Amino acid sequence: MSMHEKNINTYSPNEILNFLANIFETSKKENELILLKNGVTLSSNVDLTRFDENQKSIFHYFVANGWSYILQLKYPNSYNAPLNSNEFEKEIFHLRSALHYIGKRKDINTCQIYTNLGCAFDHVGRFSEAQEYFDKALSINLNFGMALGNKGFGLYRYARQVFDGVHQFIFLQYARKYLLEALQKQDVYDEARNAFRSMADHIATRYPLADLNDFKVYKDIFQNLSEDEINYRQWCVDNNLFLNPLNDVLSQNVVAHDVLHTPTMIMKRDEKPICQSMYNQVKQEFVSARFLFYEGVNASEPHYSDKEVVLYSTFDLPIYSISIEKVKIAFRVCYSIFDKIAYLINIYLDLGVDMHRVSFRNIWHKKGNRNNPINEEIFNSQNWALNALFWLSKDLDEGTDSPIEPEAKEIALMRNFMEHKSFKIVESKNICWDEAPETYEIERLDFYDKAFKILKLTRSALIYLSSFLYEQESIRPPLDGATKTIEMNKIEDRDKY
């Protein structure tokens, strides 16, 4: 069968899918880069309105594979791909689109999509979020060898961003564990098996085997807490929401601390500790938003503050309560943190972007203008966590479509209506009414999902920000003139009221 852009839509969806699968797999096997490029170009002309949800999911999965194969042929070591790689953008976008259409189906294909997303995120520096994708694959199939092995690889690379020696050992200990488990699985292909074995052997040269095989059960730190606090902290542990890298590798409650902060810094004697101060600010905002979200989604009865508040039903099952407002506040606070991170980076790297115009999407461009090229000089240090922040910024929409997040425009629209226009949460939409353009209407559970997504994204950004500062301080040249070392005392819990 021969297809080209003029006649491709005369074939059935299944015929198109079979053709794309064949062209991508054959071209990869024969190292035909031009044919691969022709294949993804052809896929862009496919009319998906004739495809059902399952066919759309398969289509996006195949196209993601096509972009991945192009990347592999152009850059045999994908870590050498350009910072702003179009191939990675396309692969991530289509994998996420495949997940969107696959819905709640859990099968081997879903495992592969999650694993591929984890690998892509790991390659662009988003090492914390990569672990969550590997975990989602393993939650479907604990014996999925490629997820196990790539999780181990990811933990090894994550360990390089951890600056506490004990924590770094735990990361490497579990990295080796997952790599060895992957070697026992039949679905791991030979090239990957050799890479997994080599990495596990490398880790074994760094520590005694007795220590690597000693997986400790840590003391229960919840023993003296109230039931309410235990429930909240366990929820944070289960959802990987503590600002603590160990929460990405351990499930024990020993990780239930927000320990992440800025490194010790050497500064000029008359310089204010602005970076530490700003990290304090955004960290407190995040943990407060996290708790407000938790309280809002777990409310089981009306709150007394909502009593005697006269409101009227508008025939569309609207929801008004302090619990809903808590989730909305959490969403808005978390979304605002991204621009504050950009503001901090602008100051720390002395980029010179106008402080009144700096944003999380424009900070990466020369002079803070998105019409200008990417400021490659920012990334000369090969700081992996800074790459992560750059790629995380692509998840957000600021007037232009996100190249990697299909939901970005919708989430940005939500925020705009929430802040400036009419925003309504309903139990379920009234199918007899048309969508009103003057009001953004969303069902409760859908809103919770999107707010949780932003909460998770903010946590990742703060992990990357801390790692970025640690790495930069470790390579920062000595300052001229009188300097001081900034080591500050902790604010005691008893003083937080």
C-alpha positions in Angstrom: 0.0 0.0 0.0 1.3 3.4 -1.0 0.1 6.5 0.8 0.9 10.2 0.4 -0.5 13.4 1.9 -3.1 13.8 -0.9 -4.8 10.4 -0.5 -3.9 9.2 3.1 -7.4 10.1 4.4 -9.1 7.9 1.8 -7.9 4.9 3.7 -9.5 3.5 6.9 -8.1 4.4 10.3 -6.7 0.8 10.8 -5.0 0.9 7.4 -3.4 4.2 8.2 -2.2 2.9 11.6 -0.7 -0.2 10.0 1.0 1.8 7.4 2.5 4.2 9.9 3.7 1.4 12.2 5.3 -0.3 9.3 7.1 2.8 8.0 8.4 3.8 11.4 9.6 0.3 12.4 11.1 -0.5 9.0 12.9 2.9 8.7 14.3 2.5 12.2 15.6 -1.0 11.4 17.2 0.2 8.2 18.5 3.5 9.7 16.5 5.5 7.1 16.3 8.9 8.6 14.7 10.5 5.6 11.9 7.9 5.5 11.3 8.5 9.2 10.9 12.2 8.6 8.6 11.5 5.7 6.5 9.3 8.0 6.0 12.0 10.7 5.3 14.6 8.0 2.7 12.2 6.5 1.1 11.6 10.0 0.6 15.4 10.4 -2.0 15.2 7.5 -4.1 12.5 9.1 -7.7 13.5 9.8 -8.3 12.1 13.3 -12.0 12.9 13.4 -12.7 9.5 11.8 -10.7 7.7 14.6 -12.2 6.4 17.8 -10.5 7.0 21.1 -8.5 3.8 21.0 -7.3 4.4 17.5 -6.3 8.0 18.4 -4.3 6.7 21.3 -2.5 4.2 19.0 -1.9 6.9 16.4 -0.2 9.2 18.9 1.8 6.3 20.3 3.1 5.4 16.8 3.9 9.0 16.0 5.8 9.4 19.3 7.8 6.3 18.3 8.6 7.9 15.0 10.0 11.1 16.6 11.9 8.9 19.1 13.5 7.0 16.3 14.5 10.2 14.5 16.1 11.4 17.7 18.0 8.1 18.1 19.4 8.3 14.5 20.3 12.0 14.7 21.9 11.7 18.2 23.1 8.2 19.1 23.7 9.6 22.6 20.4 11.4 23.2 22.0 13.4 26.0 23.9 15.2 23.3 20.7 16.4 21.7 20.2 20.2 21.5 18.7 21.9 24.6 15.5 22.9 22.7 15.2 19.6 20.8 12.1 19.6 18.6 12.2 15.7 18.5 11.8 15.5 22.3 9.0 18.1 22.2 7.1 16.0 19.6 7.7 12.7 21.3 6.5 14.0 24.7 3.5 15.7 23.2 2.3 12.6 21.3 3.0 10.3 24.3 0.8 12.6 26.5 -1.8 12.7 23.8 -1.8 8.9 23.7 -2.4 8.8 27.4 -5.2 11.2 27.2 -7.1 9.0 24.7 -6.2 5.8 26.3 -8.3 6.8 29.3 -8.3 4.5 32.3 -7.3 1.4 30.3 -4.4 -0.5 31.9 -2.5 -2.8 29.6 1.0 -3.5 28.3 0.7 -0.6 25.9 -0.1 1.8 28.7 2.9 0.6 30.6 5.1 1.2 27.6 3.7 4.8 27.1 4.4 5.6 30.8 7.9 4.1 30.5 8.7 6.0 27.3 7.5 9.2 29.0 9.7 8.6 32.0 12.7 8.1 29.7 12.0 11.2 27.8 11.5 13.3 30.9 14.7 11.8 32.4 16.7 12.8 29.2 15.5 16.4 29.3 16.4 16.7 33.0 13.0 16.3 34.7 14.4 13.6 36.9 11.8 13.8 39.7 8.8 13.6 37.4 10.4 10.8 35.4 10.2 8.6 38.5 6.5 9.1 38.7 6.0 7.9 35.2 8.0 4.8 35.9 6.0 4.2 39.0 2.7 4.5 37.1 3.9 1.8 34.7 4.9 -0.5 37.6 1.6 0.1 39.3 0.0 -1.6 36.3 2.5 -4.3 35.9 5.2 -4.8 38.6 7.1 -7.1 36.3 7.5 -4.7 33.4 11.2 -5.0 32.9 11.8 -1.9 30.9 10.1 0.3 33.5 12.2 -1.4 36.3 15.5 -0.9 34.5 14.8 2.6 33.4 13.6 3.5 36.9 17.0 2.3 38.1 18.8 4.3 35.5 16.8 7.4 36.4 17.5 7.0 40.1 21.2 6.8 39.4 21.0 10.1 37.5 18.8 11.6 40.2 21.4 10.7 42.8 23.8 13.1 41.1 21.4 15.9 42.0 21.2 15.0 45.6 23.8 16.7 47.8 23.3 14.8 51.0 25.7 11.8 51.1 23.3 9.5 53.0 20.4 10.3 50.8 22.6 9.8 47.7 23.5 6.3 48.9 19.9 5.4 49.3 19.2 6.5 45.8 22.0 4.4 44.4 21.0 1.5 46.6 17.5 1.4 45.1 18.8 2.2 41.6 20.9 -1.0 41.8 17.9 -2.9 43.2 15.6 -2.0 40.3 18.4 -2.6 37.7 19.0 -6.2 39.1 15.2 -6.9 39.1 15.0 -5.8 35.5 17.7 -8.3 34.5 15.3 -11.1 35.7 12.5 -10.1 33.3 12.0 -11.7 29.8 10.7 -8.5 28.1 14.0 -6.7 28.4 15.8 -6.6 25.1 19.5 -7.5 24.9 21.0 -4.0 24.4 19.0 -2.6 27.4 19.9 -5.7 29.5 23.6 -5.1 28.9 23.2 -1.5 29.9 21.3 -2.3 33.1 23.9 -4.9 34.1 26.8 -2.5 33.5 25.2 0.2 35.6 24.4 -2.2 38.4 28.0 -3.4 38.4 29.2 0.1 38.4 27.2 1.0 41.5 28.5 -2.1 43.2 32.1 -0.8 42.9 31.3 2.3 45.0 29.9 0.7 48.2 30.3 -2.6 50.0 27.7 -5.2 48.8 26.6 -5.8 52.4 25.6 -2.1 52.7 23.9 -2.1 49.2 21.8 -5.1 50.2 20.8 -3.7 53.6 17.4 -2.1 52.9 16.5 -0.5 56.2 13.1 -0.2 57.8 13.1 3.2 59.4 11.5 4.3 62.7 7.8 5.3 62.5 7.9 9.0 63.0 4.1 9.3 63.2 3.8 7.7 66.6 3.1 10.8 68.7 1.1 12.7 66.1 -2.7 13.3 66.1 -4.9 11.3 63.8 -5.5 14.4 61.6 -1.8 15.1 61.2 -1.0 11.5 60.5 -3.7 11.4 57.7 -2.4 14.6 56.2 1.2 13.6 56.2 0.5 10.1 55.0 -1.4 11.6 52.1 1.6 13.7 51.2 3.9 10.7 51.4 1.6 8.6 49.2 1.3 11.4 46.6 5.0 12.3 46.6 4.3 15.8 47.7 7.0 16.5 50.3 9.9 18.8 49.4 12.3 16.0 50.0 14.0 14.0 47.2 13.7 10.8 49.3 9.9 11.0 48.8 10.7 9.9 45.2 12.4 6.7 46.2 11.1 5.6 49.7 7.5 5.1 50.7 8.2 5.0 54.5 7.1 7.9 56.6 10.7 8.9 57.4 10.4 11.0 54.3 7.6 13.2 55.8 9.7 16.3 56.1 10.1 19.4 53.8 13.8 19.4 54.1 14.8 20.9 50.8 16.3 24.4 50.8 19.1 26.5 49.4 22.8 25.7 49.9 25.3 27.5 52.0 26.3 30.6 50.0 29.3 32.9 49.9 28.2 36.4 49.2 29.6 39.9 49.2 29.6 41.4 52.7 27.0 44.0 51.9 24.7 41.7 49.9 21.3 40.6 51.1 20.5 36.9 51.2 17.7 37.4 48.6 17.9 33.8 47.2 17.4 32.2 50.6 14.6 34.7 51.5 12.8 34.0 48.2 13.1 30.3 48.6 11.6 30.6 52.1 8.7 32.5 50.5 7.9 30.1 47.7 8.4 27.0 49.9 6.0 28.3 52.5 3.5 29.2 49.8 3.7 25.8 48.4 3.3 23.9 51.6 0.3 26.1 52.6 -1.3 25.5 49.2 -0.7 21.8 49.6 -2.6 21.8 52.9 -5.4 23.9 51.6 -5.8 21.5 48.6 -5.8 18.6 51.0 -8.5 20.2 53.3 -10.6 21.2 50.3 -10.8 17.9 48.5 -11.2 15.9 51.7 -14.0 18.0 53.3 -16.9 15.7 54.3 -19.4 18.1 55.8 -20.3 21.8 55.5 -18.1 24.3 57.3 -19.6 26.7 59.9 -18.2 29.7 57.9 -20.7 28.8 55.1 -23.7 28.9 57.3 -26.3 31.7 56.7 -24.5 32.7 53.5 -27.4 33.3 51.1 -26.7 31.9 47.6 -29.1 30.8 44.9 -29.0 27.7 42.6 -28.8 28.7 38.9 -30.1 25.4 37.6 -26.7 24.0 36.8 -25.8 22.3 40.2 -23.2 25.0 41.2 -20.9 24.3 44.1 -20.1 27.1 46.5 -18.2 26.4 49.8 -15.0 27.2 51.6 -13.7 23.8 50.7 -14.0 24.7 47.0 -12.3 28.1 47.6 -9.4 26.4 49.3 -8.7 24.3 46.2 -9.0 27.4 44.0 -6.6 29.3 46.3 -4.2 26.4 46.2 -4.4 26.4 42.3 -3.8 30.1 42.1 -0.9 30.2 44.6 0.9 27.3 43.0 0.5 28.9 39.5 2.0 32.1 40.8 5.1 30.4 42.1 6.4 29.7 38.6 7.0 33.4 37.8 8.6 33.9 41.3 11.1 31.1 40.4 11.9 33.0 37.2 12.3 36.2 39.2 14.8 34.4 41.5 16.8 33.0 38.5 16.9 36.4 36.9 18.5 37.9 40.1 20.8 35.0 40.8 22.2 34.7 37.2 22.1 38.5 36.8 20.3 38.1 33.4 19.2 41.7 33.3 15.6 41.0 32.4 13.2 43.8 33.4 12.0 42.8 36.9 8.4 43.9 36.0 8.3 41.8 32.8 10.1 38.6 33.9 8.1 35.4 33.7 8.6 31.7 33.7 8.2 31.4 30.0 10.3 34.4 28.9 13.3 34.1 31.3 15.0 31.6 28.9 15.1 34.0 26.0 17.6 36.7 25.3 16.6 40.0 27.0 13.5 38.2 28.3 11.8 38.6 24.9 10.1 35.4 23.6 10.6 36.6 20.1 14.4 36.3 20.6 16.3 33.0 20.5 17.0 30.9 23.6 19.8 32.4 25.7 22.2 29.4 25.3 24.7 31.1 27.6 22.5 30.4 30.6 23.0 26.6 30.0 26.7 26.6 29.4 27.3 25.1 32.9 25.5 21.9 31.9 23.3 22.3 35.0 20.8 19.5 34.6 18.3 21.0 37.1 18.3 24.2 35.1 17.5 22.2 32.0 14.6 20.6 34.0 13.2 24.1 34.8 13.5 25.1 31.2 11.6 22.0 30.0 9.1 22.3 32.8 8.3 25.8 31.6 7.1 24.3 28.4 4.2 22.7 30.3 2.7 26.2 30.8 0.8 28.3 28.3 1.4 32.1 28.0 -0.4 33.2 24.9 1.2 30.5 22.7 0.5 26.8 22.7 2.7 24.5 24.8 4.8 22.3 22.6 4.6 19.4 25.1 1.5 19.7 27.2 -1.9 19.2 25.4 -3.8 20.5 28.5 -1.7 23.7 28.9 -4.1 26.0 27.1 -7.1 24.7 29.0 -5.3 25.2 32.4 -4.1 28.7 31.4 -7.7 29.6 30.4 -9.0 28.3 33.8 -6.5 30.5 35.6 -7.5 33.5 33.5 -11.2 33.1 34.2 -10.6 32.3 37.8 -8.5 35.5 38.4 -10.3 38.0 36.1 -13.6 36.7 34.9 -16.4 34.3 35.7 -15.4 30.8 37.0 -17.9 28.2 38.2 -17.5 24.7 39.5 -20.5 22.4 39.1 -21.3 18.8 40.2 -22.1 17.9 36.6 -22.7 20.0 33.5 -26.2 20.7 32.3 -26.3 18.9 29.0 -29.4 20.9 27.9 -27.4 24.2 28.0 -24.8 25.4 25.6 -21.3 26.3 26.9 -21.5 30.0 28.0 -18.5 31.9 26.7 -18.7 34.4 29.4 -18.3 31.8 32.2 -15.7 29.0 32.5 -17.6 26.0 33.8 -15.9 22.8 35.0 -17.0 19.7 37.0 -15.7 19.3 40.5 -13.6 16.2 39.9 -12.1 17.5 36.7 -11.1 20.7 38.6 -9.6 18.7 41.4 -7.5 16.7 38.9 -6.2 19.9 37.2 -5.4 21.6 40.5 -3.6 18.5 41.7 -1.6 18.5 38.4 -0.4 22.1 39.1 0.4 21.2 42.7 2.6 18.4 41.6 4.3 20.5 38.9 5.1 23.2 41.5 6.7 20.6 43.8 8.9 19.4 40.9 9.9 23.0 40.1 11.0 23.7 43.7 13.1 20.5 43.7 14.8 21.5 40.5 15.3 25.1 41.8 17.1 23.8 44.9 19.2 21.4 42.8 20.1 24.2 40.4 21.3 26.5 43.2 23.4 23.7 44.8 25.0 22.9 41.5 25.7 26.5 40.7 27.2 27.2 44.1 29.5 24.2 43.8 31.1 25.6 40.6 30.8 29.3 41.3 34.1 31.2 41.0 35.5 33.1 44.0 34.0 36.5 44.6 36.3 39.6 44.6 36.5 41.8 47.7 35.1 41.1 51.2 32.8 38.1 51.4 30.7 36.3 54.0 29.4 32.8 54.3 25.7 32.6 54.7 24.6 29.9 57.2 21.3 30.8 58.8 19.5 29.5 61.9 16.3 27.5 61.4 13.0 29.2 62.3 11.6 27.0 65.1 8.2 25.5 64.6 7.0 27.1 67.8 7.5 30.5 66.2 5.3 29.8 63.2 1.9 31.3 63.9 
